[in-house]
Amino acid sequence: MAKLFINERNKKGHINPELYGHFAEHLGRCIYEGLYVGENSDIPNVNGMRKDVVEALKEMQIPVLRWPGGCFADEYHWRDGIGPKEERKKMINTHWGGVVEDNSFGTHEFFELCEQLGCKTYVNGNVGSGTVQEMSEWVEYITFDGVSPMADLRKKNGHEKPWKIDYFGVGNENWGCGGNMTPEYYANLYRRYQTYVRQYSADKPVKKICGGANSDEYYWTEKVMDTCFAMPQPPAAHGYMDGLSLHYYVFPGTWEKKGSATQFDENDWYNTLKKAVFMKELVERHGAIMDQYDPKKQIGMIVDEWGCWFDVEPGTNPGFLYQQNTMRDALVAGVTLNIFNKHCDRVKMACIAQMVNVLQSVILTEGPKMILTPTYHVFHMYKHHQDADLVESFLEGNKMTGAADDCQVPFLDESVSVDKEGYVNVTLTNLSVNEDAPVEMTFAELIPAQITAAILQGEAHAYNTFEEPEKVKEEKFDAYEVKDGKIIFTAPAGSVISFRIR
């Protein structure tokens, strides 16, 4: 039996709600059909936003949304997406599917969506094909409350008061689709561009996100941090930035042939989860480089693209990145969110890719129909960690499991927090595809008196369809006993469990 020890009195850090963020790019059916159907659609909507999707995301407590990309951000020119929709410029989305982008979802629509969701805003600016002036004027258009050309244009387009940008990304993947730049070149561009991301409101500051590395390209983090902290010294200890991004995707195969989302064997299961567990090493090694320049951890690590990336579903547009979502995805989400929680001293925001109909989505739509994926249920089960305090926890007797010696992962994985209501929130995953795990949970002082628990479980390949929308869903978990102040239970193979205890 594995023993989970929890010292609920030893607080290790604060879990920003933004660790549970999401990403919506102009890609496939994420924005159009997924989130936005237009005011004249027969699908129930509020100002063009799907009511069913918005309500589901609110129930999940989405804290922040990143937009408009992704690779799309560095070919997006914001002026194309404002003004009367019939006059907006049409373009070909060259990155994703070669389809027509009619720009009917633009700046006003994004902020309308975030207002409906009640979430913070994360806007990604164009460095790859845009100008400093273009970026500067976009920030002015969105945030300036006064008399200026851009503020006047916003008012002319129907929005009198400014919005708030919580986070602004200066470029995206500038090592690749955002310009194929060297880290030194990008970092100098970053220093220049961020200068003109003006702070028009002292009480509504824009936090600036610098474009970071792809996966384990540690040299990018080193060179960008060095350039942004080099002489002349920046005006503040955080070196012109509030955050540095990191992108990492998980798949069992190669970049060219990643593997199926639904057809996989035991080796694929463990290889995928092993790559998910690798997030811990990425966070720690990139974090160690950041520590050399920012020992007080004032700069947040922003993992604003993460998740599973499999081959597209057969018969769908390869550029739309539409994939199904099984219990394997749920385990990837669970173990990744546990890693973020346990590294909340450095990781300050994360955005799963992507929100609807693209990659590891939490929601899939088909016309008027909507289903929640297993990943959605994991985010829903973990939502009580948001804005809570991480506390000390560790597993004794936790073994390794896997299909082969070179494909081993921890049997169990956990994170624990205490929220403002005094609840101890425990999330635990069993990464074994076929072996249940007996667990004994022990606390430093707490004597459990009130317990609610939920479980997500199912056969490894199980997923929800529009014909069977609830094949995999969160359910009440009561298969536990309390004995001598300890909670004793068995975590089924390939499951995610959450407890709220006080």
C-alpha positions as CSV (number, residue, x, y, z in Angstrom):
1,M,0.0,0.0,0.0
2,A,1.3,3.5,-0.9
3,K,1.1,6.0,1.9
4,L,0.3,9.7,1.1
5,F,1.6,12.0,3.8
6,I,0.1,15.5,3.9
7,N,1.4,18.3,6.1
8,E,-1.5,20.7,5.7
9,R,0.3,23.3,8.0
10,N,3.4,23.6,5.8
11,K,2.5,26.0,3.0
12,K,4.9,25.7,0.0
13,G,3.6,28.4,-2.3
14,H,0.4,30.0,-3.8
15,I,-1.3,28.4,-6.9
16,N,-2.3,31.2,-9.3
17,P,-5.7,30.6,-10.8
18,E,-4.0,31.3,-14.2
19,L,-2.3,27.9,-14.0
20,Y,-5.6,26.5,-15.2
21,G,-5.7,28.8,-18.3
22,H,-6.8,28.0,-21.9
23,F,-5.8,28.9,-25.4
24,A,-8.0,29.8,-28.4
25,E,-6.4,30.3,-31.8
26,H,-7.8,31.1,-35.2
27,L,-7.3,27.4,-36.1
28,G,-9.7,24.9,-37.5
29,R,-13.1,25.1,-35.6
30,C,-11.8,26.5,-32.4
31,I,-13.1,30.1,-32.8
32,Y,-15.6,29.7,-35.5
33,E,-18.2,27.0,-34.8
34,G,-16.6,26.2,-31.4
35,L,-16.8,29.5,-29.5
36,Y,-18.4,31.9,-32.0
37,V,-21.3,31.3,-34.3
38,G,-22.5,34.8,-35.0
39,E,-25.5,36.7,-33.8
40,N,-27.7,35.4,-36.6
41,S,-27.0,31.7,-35.9
42,D,-29.8,29.2,-35.0
43,I,-27.5,27.9,-32.3
44,P,-28.4,29.7,-29.1
45,N,-25.9,32.5,-28.5
46,V,-25.3,35.8,-26.7
47,N,-23.8,38.4,-29.0
48,G,-22.5,35.6,-31.2
49,M,-20.9,33.4,-28.4
50,R,-22.3,29.9,-28.0
51,K,-24.3,29.8,-24.8
52,D,-23.7,26.1,-24.1
53,V,-19.9,26.4,-24.5
54,V,-19.7,29.6,-22.4
55,E,-21.8,28.0,-19.6
56,A,-19.6,24.9,-19.6
57,L,-16.4,27.0,-19.4
58,K,-17.8,29.1,-16.6
59,E,-18.7,26.0,-14.7
60,M,-15.1,24.8,-15.1
61,Q,-14.0,28.3,-13.8
62,I,-11.7,29.2,-16.7
63,P,-9.3,31.9,-15.2
64,V,-7.6,33.3,-18.4
65,L,-7.8,33.0,-22.1
66,R,-5.0,33.4,-24.6
67,W,-5.8,34.8,-28.1
68,P,-5.4,35.1,-31.2
69,G,-2.5,32.6,-31.4
70,G,-0.2,30.7,-31.7
71,C,1.3,30.9,-35.1
72,F,-1.7,32.8,-36.3
73,A,-0.7,35.7,-34.0
74,D,2.4,36.6,-36.0
75,E,0.4,37.0,-39.2
76,Y,-2.6,38.7,-37.6
77,H,-3.1,42.4,-38.2
78,W,-5.6,43.7,-35.6
79,R,-7.1,46.4,-37.8
80,D,-8.5,43.7,-40.1
81,G,-10.7,42.6,-37.2
82,I,-12.4,45.8,-36.2
83,G,-15.3,47.9,-37.6
84,P,-18.4,46.8,-39.5
85,K,-18.1,43.0,-40.1
86,E,-19.1,43.3,-43.7
87,E,-16.2,45.6,-44.4
88,R,-13.5,43.6,-42.6
89,K,-10.7,42.2,-44.7
90,K,-10.8,38.6,-45.7
91,M,-7.6,36.6,-45.8
92,I,-6.3,33.1,-46.2
93,N,-5.2,31.4,-43.0
94,T,-1.9,30.1,-44.5
95,H,-0.8,28.4,-41.2
96,W,-4.0,26.4,-40.6
97,G,-5.9,24.7,-43.4
98,G,-5.7,27.3,-46.1
99,V,-9.3,28.4,-45.4
100,V,-10.7,31.9,-45.6
101,E,-10.5,34.0,-42.4
102,D,-13.2,36.6,-42.6
103,N,-12.1,38.4,-39.4
104,S,-15.7,38.5,-38.0
105,F,-14.1,37.5,-34.6
106,G,-11.7,40.3,-33.7
107,T,-10.7,42.5,-30.7
108,H,-14.3,43.5,-29.7
109,E,-15.5,39.9,-29.9
110,F,-12.6,38.6,-27.9
111,F,-13.2,41.0,-25.0
112,E,-17.0,40.3,-25.2
113,L,-16.2,36.6,-24.9
114,C,-13.9,37.1,-21.9
115,E,-16.5,39.3,-20.2
116,Q,-19.1,36.5,-20.7
117,L,-16.6,34.0,-19.3
118,G,-15.5,36.3,-16.4
119,C,-11.9,35.5,-17.1
120,K,-8.7,37.4,-17.5
121,T,-7.3,38.4,-21.0
122,Y,-4.1,37.3,-22.6
123,V,-3.5,39.0,-25.9
124,N,-0.6,37.8,-28.2
125,G,1.0,40.5,-30.4
126,N,2.6,40.3,-33.8
127,V,6.4,40.5,-33.9
128,G,7.0,38.1,-36.8
129,S,5.2,40.2,-39.5
130,G,4.1,43.2,-37.6
131,T,5.6,46.6,-36.7
132,V,6.3,48.3,-33.4
133,Q,3.7,50.9,-34.3
134,E,1.1,48.3,-35.0
135,M,1.6,46.7,-31.7
136,S,1.7,50.0,-29.8
137,E,-1.5,51.2,-31.4
138,W,-3.3,48.0,-30.6
139,V,-2.5,48.4,-26.9
140,E,-3.6,52.0,-27.1
141,Y,-6.9,51.0,-28.9
142,I,-7.7,48.5,-26.2
143,T,-6.6,50.2,-23.0
144,F,-6.4,54.0,-23.4
145,D,-9.1,56.0,-21.6
146,G,-8.7,59.5,-23.1
147,V,-8.4,61.4,-26.3
148,S,-6.2,59.8,-28.9
149,P,-6.5,58.5,-32.5
150,M,-6.8,54.9,-31.3
151,A,-9.2,55.6,-28.4
152,D,-11.3,57.6,-30.7
153,L,-11.4,54.8,-33.3
154,R,-12.5,52.3,-30.6
155,K,-15.3,54.7,-29.6
156,K,-16.3,55.0,-33.2
157,N,-16.5,51.2,-33.4
158,G,-18.9,51.1,-30.5
159,H,-17.0,50.7,-27.3
160,E,-16.7,53.9,-25.3
161,K,-14.6,52.6,-22.3
162,P,-11.3,50.8,-22.6
163,W,-10.8,47.1,-21.8
164,K,-8.1,45.6,-19.6
165,I,-5.3,43.6,-21.0
166,D,-4.1,41.4,-18.1
167,Y,-1.2,39.8,-20.1
168,F,0.4,40.7,-23.4
169,G,2.6,38.3,-25.3
170,V,5.3,40.0,-27.4
171,G,5.4,37.5,-30.3
172,N,4.9,33.7,-30.4
173,E,7.3,30.9,-31.1
174,N,9.8,33.3,-32.6
175,W,12.3,30.5,-32.9
176,G,9.9,28.9,-35.5
177,C,6.7,30.1,-37.1
178,G,7.0,33.5,-35.5
179,G,10.1,34.4,-37.6
180,N,12.8,31.7,-37.4
181,M,14.9,34.0,-35.2
182,T,17.9,33.4,-33.1
183,P,17.4,33.9,-29.3
184,E,19.7,36.9,-29.2
185,Y,17.9,38.6,-32.2
186,Y,14.5,37.9,-30.8
187,A,15.5,39.1,-27.3
188,N,16.7,42.5,-28.7
189,L,13.5,42.8,-30.7
190,Y,11.6,42.0,-27.5
191,R,13.4,44.8,-25.6
192,R,12.4,47.2,-28.4
193,Y,8.7,46.1,-28.9
194,Q,7.9,45.8,-25.2
195,T,9.0,49.4,-24.8
196,Y,5.9,50.5,-26.7
197,V,3.4,48.2,-24.9
198,R,2.5,51.3,-22.8
199,Q,1.0,51.3,-19.4
200,Y,-1.9,53.7,-19.8
201,S,-3.5,52.9,-16.4
202,A,-1.5,52.7,-13.2
203,D,-4.2,50.6,-11.5
204,K,-4.6,48.2,-14.5
205,P,-1.0,47.2,-15.5
206,V,-0.3,45.1,-18.5
207,K,2.0,42.2,-17.7
208,K,4.4,41.5,-20.5
209,I,5.2,38.0,-21.6
210,C,8.5,37.3,-23.5
211,G,8.6,34.5,-26.0
212,G,10.4,31.5,-24.5
213,A,11.7,28.1,-25.5
214,N,10.3,25.1,-27.3
215,S,10.6,22.0,-25.1
216,D,14.1,21.3,-23.9
217,E,15.9,24.0,-25.9
218,Y,17.5,25.4,-22.8
219,Y,19.9,27.6,-24.9
220,W,17.0,29.8,-25.9
221,T,16.1,30.5,-22.2
222,E,19.8,31.2,-21.4
223,K,20.3,33.6,-24.4
224,V,17.0,35.4,-24.0
225,M,17.5,35.9,-20.3
226,D,21.1,37.1,-20.8
227,T,20.1,39.6,-23.5
228,C,17.2,41.0,-21.6
229,F,19.3,41.5,-18.5
230,A,22.5,42.7,-20.2
231,M,23.8,46.2,-20.0
232,P,22.4,48.8,-20.0
233,Q,20.6,47.5,-17.0
234,P,16.8,47.4,-17.2
235,P,14.7,49.8,-15.2
236,A,13.4,47.1,-12.9
237,A,14.6,43.8,-11.4
238,H,12.4,41.8,-13.7
239,G,14.4,42.8,-16.9
240,Y,11.6,44.2,-19.0
241,M,9.4,41.1,-18.6
242,D,6.8,39.7,-16.2
243,G,6.9,36.3,-17.7
244,L,8.8,34.0,-20.0
245,S,6.9,31.4,-22.0
246,L,7.5,27.7,-22.6
247,H,5.8,25.4,-25.1
248,Y,5.7,21.6,-24.9
249,Y,3.5,19.0,-26.6
250,V,3.2,15.3,-25.8
251,F,2.8,12.5,-28.4
252,P,4.1,8.9,-28.4
253,G,5.5,8.8,-32.0
254,T,7.6,11.2,-34.1
255,W,6.9,14.8,-35.1
256,E,5.9,13.6,-38.6
257,K,3.7,10.7,-37.4
258,K,2.6,11.4,-33.8
259,G,0.2,8.5,-33.3
260,S,-3.5,8.1,-33.1
261,A,-5.6,9.8,-30.4
262,T,-7.8,6.7,-30.0
263,Q,-5.9,3.7,-31.4
264,F,-2.9,2.9,-29.2
265,D,-1.3,0.0,-27.3
266,E,0.1,-0.3,-23.8
267,N,3.5,1.0,-24.9
268,D,2.0,4.1,-26.5
269,W,0.1,4.7,-23.2
270,Y,3.2,4.7,-21.1
271,N,5.4,6.5,-23.7
272,T,2.8,9.3,-23.8
273,L,2.6,9.5,-20.0
274,K,6.4,9.4,-19.7
275,K,6.6,12.4,-22.0
276,A,4.0,14.2,-19.9
277,V,6.0,13.5,-16.7
278,F,9.0,15.1,-18.5
279,M,7.3,18.4,-17.9
280,K,8.7,18.3,-14.4
281,E,12.3,18.2,-15.7
282,L,11.5,21.0,-18.2
283,V,10.1,23.3,-15.5
284,E,13.0,22.6,-13.2
285,R,15.8,23.0,-15.7
286,H,14.4,26.1,-17.4
287,G,13.6,27.4,-13.9
288,A,17.2,26.9,-12.8
289,I,18.4,29.1,-15.7
290,M,15.9,31.7,-14.9
291,D,17.1,31.6,-11.2
292,Q,20.5,32.8,-12.3
293,Y,19.0,36.1,-13.4
294,D,15.9,36.2,-11.3
295,P,16.6,34.5,-7.9
296,K,13.6,36.0,-6.3
297,K,11.3,34.4,-8.9
298,Q,9.7,37.7,-9.9
299,I,9.4,36.5,-13.5
300,G,6.7,33.9,-14.0
301,M,7.3,30.8,-16.2
302,I,4.3,30.9,-18.6
303,V,3.6,27.5,-20.1
304,D,1.1,28.9,-22.5
305,E,1.0,25.9,-24.9
306,W,0.9,22.4,-23.6
307,G,-1.0,19.2,-24.1
308,C,-1.4,16.1,-26.3
309,W,-0.9,16.5,-30.1
310,F,-1.9,13.4,-32.0
311,D,-2.6,12.8,-35.7
312,V,-5.9,14.3,-36.8
313,E,-9.0,12.3,-36.9
314,P,-9.4,10.4,-40.2
315,G,-11.3,12.3,-42.8
316,T,-10.8,15.7,-41.2
317,N,-8.7,18.7,-42.6
318,P,-5.1,18.1,-41.6
319,G,-4.7,21.8,-40.9
320,F,-7.6,21.8,-38.4
321,L,-5.8,19.6,-35.8
322,Y,-9.1,18.0,-34.7
323,Q,-8.5,15.0,-32.4
324,Q,-10.5,12.9,-30.0
325,N,-9.8,12.8,-26.3
326,T,-9.6,9.6,-24.2
327,M,-8.7,8.6,-20.7
328,R,-5.1,8.8,-21.7
329,D,-5.5,12.6,-22.3
330,A,-7.2,12.9,-18.9
331,L,-4.1,11.3,-17.3
332,V,-1.8,13.7,-19.2
333,A,-3.9,16.6,-17.9
334,G,-4.0,15.3,-14.4
335,V,-0.2,14.7,-14.0
336,T,0.7,18.0,-15.8
337,L,-1.6,20.1,-13.5
338,N,-0.1,18.3,-10.5
339,I,3.4,19.3,-11.7
340,F,2.4,22.9,-12.2
341,N,0.8,23.0,-8.7
342,K,4.0,21.7,-7.2
343,H,6.1,24.3,-9.0
344,C,3.8,27.2,-8.4
345,D,6.7,29.3,-7.0
346,R,8.0,29.6,-10.6
347,V,5.1,28.6,-12.9
348,K,2.5,31.4,-12.8
349,M,0.3,30.7,-15.8
350,A,-0.3,27.8,-18.2
351,C,-2.7,27.5,-21.1
352,I,-3.7,24.1,-22.5
353,A,-3.9,23.9,-26.3
354,Q,-6.6,24.3,-27.2
355,M,-10.0,25.1,-25.8
356,V,-12.5,23.8,-28.4
357,N,-12.2,21.4,-31.3
358,V,-8.4,21.6,-31.6
359,L,-5.7,19.3,-30.1
360,Q,-6.4,18.4,-26.4
361,S,-9.7,20.2,-26.2
362,V,-12.0,20.4,-23.2
363,I,-15.0,20.7,-25.5
364,L,-16.0,19.3,-28.9
365,T,-18.8,20.7,-31.0
366,E,-20.7,19.5,-34.1
367,G,-23.3,21.9,-35.3
368,P,-25.6,22.5,-32.3
369,K,-24.2,19.6,-30.4
370,M,-21.6,19.9,-27.7
371,I,-19.7,17.3,-25.6
372,L,-17.4,17.6,-22.7
373,T,-14.1,15.6,-23.0
374,P,-12.3,13.6,-20.3
375,T,-9.9,16.6,-20.1
376,Y,-12.7,18.9,-19.3
377,H,-13.7,16.8,-16.3
378,V,-10.1,16.8,-15.0
379,F,-10.0,20.6,-15.1
380,H,-13.4,20.7,-13.3
381,M,-12.1,18.3,-10.6
382,Y,-9.0,20.4,-10.1
383,K,-10.7,23.8,-10.1
384,H,-10.5,24.0,-6.2
385,H,-6.7,24.3,-6.4
386,Q,-7.2,27.7,-8.1
387,D,-6.0,30.5,-5.7
388,A,-5.3,28.0,-3.0
389,D,-2.0,27.4,-1.1
390,L,0.2,24.5,-2.1
391,V,1.0,22.4,1.0
392,E,3.6,19.7,1.6
393,S,2.8,16.2,0.4
394,F,4.8,13.1,-0.5
395,L,4.2,9.5,-1.4
396,E,5.9,6.7,0.4
397,G,6.1,3.3,-1.3
398,N,5.3,4.7,-4.7
399,K,6.7,2.4,-7.3
400,M,7.4,2.8,-11.0
401,T,5.2,1.3,-13.7
402,G,5.4,0.9,-17.4
403,A,5.5,-1.4,-20.5
404,A,9.3,-1.7,-20.6
405,D,12.4,-0.6,-18.7
406,D,12.8,2.5,-20.9
407,C,9.2,3.5,-20.5
408,Q,8.6,3.9,-16.8
409,V,6.4,6.4,-15.0
410,P,5.5,6.9,-11.3
411,F,2.6,4.6,-10.3
412,L,0.9,7.5,-8.5
413,D,1.2,11.2,-8.7
414,E,-0.4,13.9,-6.5
415,S,-0.7,17.5,-5.4
416,V,-2.4,19.0,-2.4
417,S,-3.6,22.5,-1.5
418,V,-5.5,24.3,1.2
419,D,-8.1,26.8,0.0
420,K,-9.5,29.9,1.6
421,E,-12.5,28.0,3.0
422,G,-10.1,25.7,4.9
423,Y,-10.6,22.6,2.7
424,V,-7.7,20.4,1.9
425,N,-7.8,19.6,-1.8
426,V,-6.1,16.4,-2.9
427,T,-5.8,15.4,-6.6
428,L,-4.2,12.0,-7.4
429,T,-3.7,10.1,-10.6
430,N,-3.0,6.4,-11.1
431,L,-0.9,6.1,-14.2
432,S,-0.9,2.4,-14.5
433,V,-3.0,1.1,-17.4
434,N,-4.0,-2.1,-15.6
435,E,-3.2,-2.1,-11.9
436,D,-5.2,-0.7,-9.0
437,A,-3.4,1.1,-6.2
438,P,-4.3,0.9,-2.5
439,V,-3.6,4.2,-0.8
440,E,-3.5,5.4,2.8
441,M,-3.8,9.2,3.3
442,T,-2.4,10.6,6.5
443,F,-2.5,14.2,7.8
444,A,-0.2,16.2,10.1
445,E,-3.0,17.4,12.4
446,L,-6.3,17.2,10.5
447,I,-8.9,14.7,11.6
448,P,-11.2,14.3,8.6
449,A,-14.8,15.2,9.4
450,Q,-16.2,16.3,6.1
451,I,-15.2,14.6,2.9
452,T,-16.4,14.9,-0.7
453,A,-14.6,13.1,-3.5
454,A,-15.0,12.6,-7.3
455,I,-13.4,10.1,-9.7
456,L,-12.8,10.0,-13.5
457,Q,-12.2,6.5,-14.7
458,G,-12.8,4.3,-17.7
459,E,-11.2,1.9,-20.1
460,A,-7.9,3.4,-21.5
461,H,-9.4,4.1,-25.0
462,A,-12.7,5.4,-23.7
463,Y,-13.9,8.7,-25.0
464,N,-17.1,10.7,-25.5
465,T,-18.9,10.9,-28.8
466,F,-22.0,12.9,-29.9
467,E,-23.9,9.6,-29.8
468,E,-22.5,8.7,-26.3
469,P,-21.7,12.1,-24.7
470,E,-21.3,10.8,-21.2
471,K,-19.4,7.6,-21.6
472,V,-16.5,9.2,-19.6
473,K,-17.6,11.6,-16.9
474,E,-16.8,12.8,-13.4
475,E,-18.7,10.8,-10.8
476,K,-19.0,10.7,-7.0
477,F,-16.4,8.7,-5.3
478,D,-17.3,7.1,-2.0
479,A,-15.2,3.9,-2.0
480,Y,-13.1,5.0,1.0
481,E,-13.1,4.5,4.7
482,V,-11.8,6.7,7.5
483,K,-9.9,4.8,10.1
484,D,-7.8,6.3,13.0
485,G,-7.8,9.7,11.2
486,K,-6.6,8.2,7.9
487,I,-8.4,7.9,4.6
488,I,-8.0,4.5,3.0
489,F,-9.1,3.8,-0.5
490,T,-8.0,2.2,-3.8
491,A,-7.3,4.2,-6.9
492,P,-8.4,2.2,-9.9
493,A,-6.0,1.8,-12.8
494,G,-5.9,4.8,-15.1
495,S,-8.0,7.0,-12.9
496,V,-8.0,10.6,-11.6
497,I,-9.4,11.2,-8.1
498,S,-10.1,14.4,-6.2
499,F,-10.8,14.9,-2.5
500,R,-12.1,17.9,-0.6
501,I,-11.5,17.4,3.1
502,R,-11.9,19.4,6.3
